[in-house]
Amino acid sequence: MLAFVVSALPQARGADVTVDFIYDNLSGGNWIDVEGYGYGWQPDAAVSDPNWRPYSDGYWAYTDYGWTWISYEDFGWATYHYGRWANLGDYGWVWFPGTDLDWGPAWVSWRTGGDYIGWGRNITTFVMFASSANPSCEIGSFRQRRMSPISRTQ
């Protein structure tokens, strides 16, 4: 199954991806104009569920590109491999495609400490990291040194 999922990843990579392509093909949310940020895309789940957060419905797979986020969400092909997320007080989580549209296996940064390995989302203009002393945090996920799936039930 992993080979099937990973082989689907590159289909929307490279020079073929433009803001127009993303705008025309992103589903499950709405584009909104956010003052100070520009146009961003917000998943319906972020509006209907205040506990929703990026990188929470899927799993990590080690691929030729490094640790890659495999999302169960229909919009994951774009929002976890291009652009950046921001958690904005008046809106909640909003994704901004940016201008360079560089593909990445996931836009997170990894940290280790003691028996824990974890990641934090790279947010639009700054990067925040959680302390490994607190394995449960809003901005990322820390767990004992093993890469187990983050599933819909966790």
LUMGU-398087 format. One record per residue (C-alpha): residue number from 1; residue in one letter; x, y, z. Coordinates in steps of 0.2 Angstrom, whole numbers, always signed. Example, Ala and Ser with C-alpha at 12.3 -4.5 7.8 and 13.67 -1.06 7.14 Angstrom:
2
k: 1, r: A, x: +62, y: -22, z: +39
k: 2, r: S, x: +68, y: -5, z: +36
END
This chain:
154
k: 1, r: M, x: +0, y: +0, z: +0
k: 2, r: L, x: +14, y: +12, z: +4
k: 3, r: A, x: +21, y: +10, z: -14
k: 4, r: F, x: +4, y: +15, z: -21
k: 5, r: V, x: +2, y: +30, z: -10
k: 6, r: V, x: +19, y: +37, z: -12
k: 7, r: S, x: +19, y: +34, z: -31
k: 8, r: A, x: +4, y: +46, z: -32
k: 9, r: L, x: +14, y: +60, z: -23
k: 10, r: P, x: +24, y: +67, z: -38
k: 11, r: Q, x: +8, y: +69, z: -49
k: 12, r: A, x: +6, y: +87, z: -45
k: 13, r: R, x: +24, y: +92, z: -43
k: 14, r: G, x: +36, y: +103, z: -52
k: 15, r: A, x: +33, y: +116, z: -65
k: 16, r: D, x: +15, y: +111, z: -69
k: 17, r: V, x: +9, y: +118, z: -52
k: 18, r: T, x: +4, y: +136, z: -52
k: 19, r: V, x: -7, y: +146, z: -41
k: 20, r: D, x: -21, y: +144, z: -54
k: 21, r: F, x: -19, y: +125, z: -54
k: 22, r: I, x: -21, y: +124, z: -35
k: 23, r: Y, x: -35, y: +137, z: -36
k: 24, r: D, x: -44, y: +126, z: -49
k: 25, r: N, x: -41, y: +109, z: -40
k: 26, r: L, x: -42, y: +112, z: -22
k: 27, r: S, x: -58, y: +105, z: -14
k: 28, r: G, x: -65, y: +104, z: +3
k: 29, r: G, x: -64, y: +122, z: +8
k: 30, r: N, x: -65, y: +140, z: +3
k: 31, r: W, x: -53, y: +154, z: -3
k: 32, r: I, x: -54, y: +169, z: +9
k: 33, r: D, x: -45, y: +186, z: +8
k: 34, r: V, x: -36, y: +189, z: +25
k: 35, r: E, x: -30, y: +207, z: +28
k: 36, r: G, x: -11, y: +207, z: +30
k: 37, r: Y, x: -9, y: +190, z: +22
k: 38, r: G, x: -18, y: +190, z: +5
k: 39, r: Y, x: -29, y: +176, z: -1
k: 40, r: G, x: -28, y: +160, z: +9
k: 41, r: W, x: -38, y: +144, z: +8
k: 42, r: Q, x: -47, y: +137, z: +23
k: 43, r: P, x: -53, y: +119, z: +25
k: 44, r: D, x: -71, y: +116, z: +29
k: 45, r: A, x: -65, y: +105, z: +44
k: 46, r: A, x: -56, y: +120, z: +51
k: 47, r: V, x: -72, y: +130, z: +51
k: 48, r: S, x: -83, y: +117, z: +58
k: 49, r: D, x: -71, y: +109, z: +71
k: 50, r: P, x: -61, y: +121, z: +82
k: 51, r: N, x: -50, y: +107, z: +86
k: 52, r: W, x: -45, y: +103, z: +68
k: 53, r: R, x: -26, y: +106, z: +64
k: 54, r: P, x: -15, y: +103, z: +50
k: 55, r: Y, x: -4, y: +87, z: +49
k: 56, r: S, x: -17, y: +78, z: +60
k: 57, r: D, x: -26, y: +66, z: +48
k: 58, r: G, x: -13, y: +55, z: +40
k: 59, r: Y, x: +4, y: +47, z: +43
k: 60, r: W, x: +23, y: +49, z: +40
k: 61, r: A, x: +31, y: +38, z: +27
k: 62, r: Y, x: +49, y: +37, z: +23
k: 63, r: T, x: +51, y: +40, z: +4
k: 64, r: D, x: +65, y: +45, z: -8
k: 65, r: Y, x: +61, y: +63, z: -3
k: 66, r: G, x: +63, y: +60, z: +16
k: 67, r: W, x: +49, y: +59, z: +29
k: 68, r: T, x: +34, y: +63, z: +19
k: 69, r: W, x: +17, y: +67, z: +25
k: 70, r: I, x: +3, y: +56, z: +18
k: 71, r: S, x: -13, y: +65, z: +21
k: 72, r: Y, x: -30, y: +56, z: +21
k: 73, r: E, x: -38, y: +73, z: +17
k: 74, r: D, x: -43, y: +77, z: -1
k: 75, r: F, x: -33, y: +93, z: -1
k: 76, r: G, x: -17, y: +86, z: +7
k: 77, r: W, x: -9, y: +85, z: -10
k: 78, r: A, x: -7, y: +104, z: -10
k: 79, r: T, x: -8, y: +110, z: +8
k: 80, r: Y, x: +5, y: +99, z: +15
k: 81, r: H, x: +18, y: +100, z: +1
k: 82, r: Y, x: +17, y: +118, z: -5
k: 83, r: G, x: +14, y: +134, z: +5
k: 84, r: R, x: +12, y: +137, z: +24
k: 85, r: W, x: -1, y: +136, z: +37
k: 86, r: A, x: -5, y: +150, z: +49
k: 87, r: N, x: -17, y: +149, z: +64
k: 88, r: L, x: -25, y: +166, z: +64
k: 89, r: G, x: -35, y: +172, z: +79
k: 90, r: D, x: -50, y: +178, z: +69
k: 91, r: Y, x: -50, y: +164, z: +57
k: 92, r: G, x: -42, y: +148, z: +64
k: 93, r: W, x: -31, y: +138, z: +52
k: 94, r: V, x: -28, y: +145, z: +35
k: 95, r: W, x: -16, y: +139, z: +21
k: 96, r: F, x: -7, y: +151, z: +10
k: 97, r: P, x: +1, y: +145, z: -6
k: 98, r: G, x: +15, y: +158, z: -6
k: 99, r: T, x: +23, y: +163, z: -22
k: 100, r: D, x: +37, y: +151, z: -25
k: 101, r: L, x: +27, y: +135, z: -25
k: 102, r: D, x: +42, y: +124, z: -20
k: 103, r: W, x: +36, y: +106, z: -17
k: 104, r: G, x: +42, y: +98, z: -1
k: 105, r: P, x: +38, y: +81, z: +7
k: 106, r: A, x: +31, y: +91, z: +22
k: 107, r: W, x: +34, y: +109, z: +28
k: 108, r: V, x: +39, y: +104, z: +46
k: 109, r: S, x: +55, y: +105, z: +56
k: 110, r: W, x: +61, y: +90, z: +66
k: 111, r: R, x: +68, y: +90, z: +84
k: 112, r: T, x: +74, y: +77, z: +95
k: 113, r: G, x: +77, y: +77, z: +114
k: 114, r: G, x: +79, y: +62, z: +126
k: 115, r: D, x: +68, y: +48, z: +120
k: 116, r: Y, x: +57, y: +59, z: +110
k: 117, r: I, x: +57, y: +64, z: +92
k: 118, r: G, x: +45, y: +77, z: +85
k: 119, r: W, x: +40, y: +90, z: +73
k: 120, r: G, x: +33, y: +107, z: +72
k: 121, r: R, x: +24, y: +115, z: +57
k: 122, r: N, x: +33, y: +129, z: +48
k: 123, r: I, x: +21, y: +143, z: +49
k: 124, r: T, x: +20, y: +157, z: +36
k: 125, r: T, x: +32, y: +170, z: +43
k: 126, r: F, x: +40, y: +161, z: +58
k: 127, r: V, x: +44, y: +144, z: +65
k: 128, r: M, x: +38, y: +138, z: +82
k: 129, r: F, x: +44, y: +122, z: +91
k: 130, r: A, x: +37, y: +113, z: +106
k: 131, r: S, x: +48, y: +107, z: +120
k: 132, r: S, x: +51, y: +89, z: +120
k: 133, r: A, x: +47, y: +90, z: +139
k: 134, r: N, x: +29, y: +92, z: +134
k: 135, r: P, x: +24, y: +77, z: +122
k: 136, r: S, x: +7, y: +84, z: +119
k: 137, r: C, x: +7, y: +101, z: +110
k: 138, r: E, x: -4, y: +111, z: +98
k: 139, r: I, x: +9, y: +115, z: +86
k: 140, r: G, x: +16, y: +98, z: +82
k: 141, r: S, x: +18, y: +80, z: +88
k: 142, r: F, x: +31, y: +72, z: +100
k: 143, r: R, x: +32, y: +54, z: +103
k: 144, r: Q, x: +44, y: +41, z: +108
k: 145, r: R, x: +57, y: +37, z: +95
k: 146, r: R, x: +47, y: +27, z: +82
k: 147, r: M, x: +37, y: +34, z: +67
k: 148, r: S, x: +20, y: +27, z: +70
k: 149, r: P, x: +5, y: +33, z: +60
k: 150, r: I, x: -5, y: +47, z: +67
k: 151, r: S, x: -23, y: +41, z: +64
k: 152, r: R, x: -40, y: +47, z: +64
k: 153, r: T, x: -43, y: +40, z: +82
k: 154, r: Q, x: -28, y: +48, z: +90
END
